[in-house]
Amino acid sequence: MTVSFAEIKASTPMAFEPGCSTRVVLDHIMSKWGVLVLAALSDGTRRWGELRREVVGISEKMLATTLRTLTDDGIVHRESFPTVPPHVEYSLTPLGRDLMERMLPLIEWVADHSDGMLGRSSGAAGSPGENSGGRSASSLVGSGPTSPEASVAGTAATIPAEA
């Protein structure tokens, strides 16, 4: 699956040019909150409150905006149940699962290398580049931005299939 950026641009005219839809979608999925919400959903269906707790630091307004955007893009599915109080669940669509199979290795790479890149001691995670092993994408989401435990090792291609 190794492809160069030049090959992508050659096969898709205007890709990543100003005003192109590729830039808009890239902004949606790679934004600070977009990545973290998608990472939380990569472990399965979540309710609003679960997402709010897992994506530490996100405001209710930003969560609502991010979920609406990702739903409009066809990456997240929103299901509302007619109950009192309202019950809404969010999950990845097939397109979202395909995206996360490709994005989780990048998230893992960031978790493995971020402390070394920023000159921080890697503590429990080992030396820079060393894998701390066996955590899910949600452990990255809920552990805070500078936690040495923020690793997603072994999560590539572990997106649960939704019904």
Secondary structure as a PSIPRED ss2 file (coil, helix, strand):
# PSIPRED VFORMAT (PSIPRED V4.0)

   1 M C   1.000  0.000  0.000
   2 T C   1.000  0.000  0.000
   3 V C   1.000  0.000  0.000
   4 S C   1.000  0.000  0.000
   5 F H   0.000  1.000  0.000
   6 A H   0.000  1.000  0.000
   7 E H   0.000  1.000  0.000
   8 I H   0.000  1.000  0.000
   9 K H   0.000  1.000  0.000
  10 A H   0.000  1.000  0.000
  11 S H   0.000  1.000  0.000
  12 T C   1.000  0.000  0.000
  13 P C   1.000  0.000  0.000
  14 M C   1.000  0.000  0.000
  15 A C   1.000  0.000  0.000
  16 F C   1.000  0.000  0.000
  17 E C   1.000  0.000  0.000
  18 P C   1.000  0.000  0.000
  19 G C   1.000  0.000  0.000
  20 C C   1.000  0.000  0.000
  21 S H   0.000  1.000  0.000
  22 T H   0.000  1.000  0.000
  23 R H   0.000  1.000  0.000
  24 V H   0.000  1.000  0.000
  25 V H   0.000  1.000  0.000
  26 L H   0.000  1.000  0.000
  27 D H   0.000  1.000  0.000
  28 H H   0.000  1.000  0.000
  29 I H   0.000  1.000  0.000
  30 M H   0.000  1.000  0.000
  31 S C   1.000  0.000  0.000
  32 K H   0.000  1.000  0.000
  33 W H   0.000  1.000  0.000
  34 G H   0.000  1.000  0.000
  35 V H   0.000  1.000  0.000
  36 L H   0.000  1.000  0.000
  37 V H   0.000  1.000  0.000
  38 L H   0.000  1.000  0.000
  39 A H   0.000  1.000  0.000
  40 A H   0.000  1.000  0.000
  41 L H   0.000  1.000  0.000
  42 S C   1.000  0.000  0.000
  43 D C   1.000  0.000  0.000
  44 G C   1.000  0.000  0.000
  45 T C   1.000  0.000  0.000
  46 R E   0.000  0.000  1.000
  47 R E   0.000  0.000  1.000
  48 W H   0.000  1.000  0.000
  49 G H   0.000  1.000  0.000
  50 E H   0.000  1.000  0.000
  51 L H   0.000  1.000  0.000
  52 R H   0.000  1.000  0.000
  53 R H   0.000  1.000  0.000
  54 E H   0.000  1.000  0.000
  55 V C   1.000  0.000  0.000
  56 V C   1.000  0.000  0.000
  57 G C   1.000  0.000  0.000
  58 I C   1.000  0.000  0.000
  59 S C   1.000  0.000  0.000
  60 E H   0.000  1.000  0.000
  61 K H   0.000  1.000  0.000
  62 M H   0.000  1.000  0.000
  63 L H   0.000  1.000  0.000
  64 A H   0.000  1.000  0.000
  65 T H   0.000  1.000  0.000
  66 T H   0.000  1.000  0.000
  67 L H   0.000  1.000  0.000
  68 R H   0.000  1.000  0.000
  69 T H   0.000  1.000  0.000
  70 L H   0.000  1.000  0.000
  71 T H   0.000  1.000  0.000
  72 D H   0.000  1.000  0.000
  73 D C   1.000  0.000  0.000
  74 G C   1.000  0.000  0.000
  75 I C   1.000  0.000  0.000
  76 V E   0.000  0.000  1.000
  77 H E   0.000  0.000  1.000
  78 R E   0.000  0.000  1.000
  79 E E   0.000  0.000  1.000
  80 S E   0.000  0.000  1.000
  81 F E   0.000  0.000  1.000
  82 P C   1.000  0.000  0.000
  83 T C   1.000  0.000  0.000
  84 V C   1.000  0.000  0.000
  85 P C   1.000  0.000  0.000
  86 P C   1.000  0.000  0.000
  87 H E   0.000  0.000  1.000
  88 V E   0.000  0.000  1.000
  89 E E   0.000  0.000  1.000
  90 Y E   0.000  0.000  1.000
  91 S E   0.000  0.000  1.000
  92 L E   0.000  0.000  1.000
  93 T C   1.000  0.000  0.000
  94 P H   0.000  1.000  0.000
  95 L H   0.000  1.000  0.000
  96 G H   0.000  1.000  0.000
  97 R H   0.000  1.000  0.000
  98 D H   0.000  1.000  0.000
  99 L H   0.000  1.000  0.000
 100 M H   0.000  1.000  0.000
 101 E H   0.000  1.000  0.000
 102 R H   0.000  1.000  0.000
 103 M H   0.000  1.000  0.000
 104 L H   0.000  1.000  0.000
 105 P H   0.000  1.000  0.000
 106 L H   0.000  1.000  0.000
 107 I H   0.000  1.000  0.000
 108 E H   0.000  1.000  0.000
 109 W H   0.000  1.000  0.000
 110 V H   0.000  1.000  0.000
 111 A H   0.000  1.000  0.000
 112 D H   0.000  1.000  0.000
 113 H H   0.000  1.000  0.000
 114 S H   0.000  1.000  0.000
 115 D H   0.000  1.000  0.000
 116 G H   0.000  1.000  0.000
 117 M H   0.000  1.000  0.000
 118 L C   1.000  0.000  0.000
 119 G C   1.000  0.000  0.000
 120 R C   1.000  0.000  0.000
 121 S C   1.000  0.000  0.000
 122 S C   1.000  0.000  0.000
 123 G H   0.000  1.000  0.000
 124 A H   0.000  1.000  0.000
 125 A H   0.000  1.000  0.000
 126 G C   1.000  0.000  0.000
 127 S C   1.000  0.000  0.000
 128 P C   1.000  0.000  0.000
 129 G C   1.000  0.000  0.000
 130 E C   1.000  0.000  0.000
 131 N C   1.000  0.000  0.000
 132 S C   1.000  0.000  0.000
 133 G C   1.000  0.000  0.000
 134 G C   1.000  0.000  0.000
 135 R C   1.000  0.000  0.000
 136 S C   1.000  0.000  0.000
 137 A H   0.000  1.000  0.000
 138 S H   0.000  1.000  0.000
 139 S H   0.000  1.000  0.000
 140 L H   0.000  1.000  0.000
 141 V H   0.000  1.000  0.000
 142 G H   0.000  1.000  0.000
 143 S C   1.000  0.000  0.000
 144 G C   1.000  0.000  0.000
 145 P C   1.000  0.000  0.000
 146 T C   1.000  0.000  0.000
 147 S C   1.000  0.000  0.000
 148 P C   1.000  0.000  0.000
 149 E C   1.000  0.000  0.000
 150 A C   1.000  0.000  0.000
 151 S C   1.000  0.000  0.000
 152 V C   1.000  0.000  0.000
 153 A C   1.000  0.000  0.000
 154 G C   1.000  0.000  0.000
 155 T C   1.000  0.000  0.000
 156 A C   1.000  0.000  0.000
 157 A C   1.000  0.000  0.000
 158 T C   1.000  0.000  0.000
 159 I C   1.000  0.000  0.000
 160 P C   1.000  0.000  0.000
 161 A C   1.000  0.000  0.000
 162 E C   1.000  0.000  0.000
 163 A C   1.000  0.000  0.000
